[in-house]
Amino acid sequence: MFLLSLSFVSCSLEKGNLIQKNVVPQGFAVSKDKLFIAVPRRNIGIPSTLNYIKLDGREFYENPKLYSYPNYETNELNPSNEANANKIISVYRPRVDECNRLWLCDSGVINTSGNATVLQAPAIFVIDLATDAIIKRYEIPNHIVRDGLGLASITIDTIDCNENAFAYIPDLLNSQMLIYSLKR
């Protein structure tokens, strides 16, 4: 067990236009040596939506540095807000499975000053934590979900460490459940 001082998180990311007061962590996931922290883009000044801190066994982490995951380039928004399938736009609650994979649902939406802007289609990402490589990106089709406004959570059911795994994503806006098979 350890204590993380989130009220004083020093979000001194490598790059980006940071507005500290807008950094509101919404979701967490733990792997062997990383604590993943999701900071959805619900306001301006969020340079990276998916971040981590390095865990080293301490009981208290005061003002830890957040590192973009898997890297800053994947989290960086371009100034014109153009869609880019290689980018992660806004994440709420990542999950780590027993096969050392990080799963997340990217809403594809930024929400600034109460105005939601859909930058791209929502997508499911699966990242290999041993290599930090994105092993799967599945764009949720428009006929299933028009935009990602209601997609904030993901639950994983892993049958084995091959491709026998399922993701369950509640769509809070449309009162439906999305079920994704990694085999697909």
Secondary structure, DSSP 8 states (H G I E B T S, - for coil): --EEEGGG-----SSS---GGG----EEEE-SSEEEEE---SSS--S-SEEEEE--S-SEEES---EESS-HHHH---TT----TT----BS--EE-TTSEEEEEE--EEEETTEEEE-S--EEEEEETTTTEEEEEEE--TTT-S-STTB---EEEESSSSS-EEEEEEETTTTEEEEEETT-
